[in-house]
Amino acid sequence: MKIECARHWGQPKLVKPKACNNKNLLSFVSFGWGESRPPKCKVWRSNDTVYVLHRDWFSQSISWEDAISRGIIEPEQYREKFIYKNNYSGVILRNEAVISFPVPDLTTFVLNTRFKLVPDFAFMLGVDWVDLHALHHWEDFFMEILRLLQSTV
């Protein structure tokens, strides 16, 4: 598993790998099912590799006051643009990434999803997999990709 490309908030638009074109697009997978509007992640398959465009790649949340003080939004934008005029939620600084992993055959993928893919993912990030933020979301996310791959065989 590897990170093909990544974009942090404020950087130019993400340039996806050539394998991530519309003819290879399988579908969308949601990440974080407990949230009100979970981000939709595009999933492509090209030969024996799966690519996932993750639209919420460890994004940072900051308070409205921090966003205004850092110049991310203007105070008048805050009053006009947003529906809620309170400070109950934060401003999300969205990060994106395209990750890829090999899928030689589905039976191997089924066996390895819970026991190998999530620890490999954590290793790629440089963290212990038990310390991975929202571990259950990542396990569910990869299982949803597995169900998608099984339905397209």
C-alpha positions, 0 to 999 in steps of 0.5 A: 500500500502506498500514497500515490499523491496527497494535497494539504489544505491551501495547496493546488488541486490534486493531480491524480494518477493516469489509472484514475480515469472515468473508465476505471471508476468502480463507484464511491465509498463513504468514510465515517458512517456515523457522521451527518455527511460522510465524505464520498471516496472514489474507487478505481481498479486498474489491472491488479491495483485499486486506487482510492481518492480519499476526500478527508485525508486526516483533515484538520478542524480549527475554530471559527476564531482561529480561521478568522485570525489566520485570515482563512475567512473574512469576518464579513464572510462568516456572517453572510456565507454560513447558515449557522451564526453560532460557533458550535462547529469548526472550520474543516481544512480539507486534505485529499490523497490517492492511496493504492494497494494491490489486489491480486485476487479477491480470496487473498484480499478477503483474508488480508483485509482485517488482518493485514490491510489496516496494519499495512495502512498504519505502517505506511502512515508511521503509526502503531495500528492500534493508535490509528485514529478512528480505527473502526472507520478504517476497518469498515472503509476497507471492508466496504471497498472489499464488498464493492470489489466482490460485486464487480467481479 
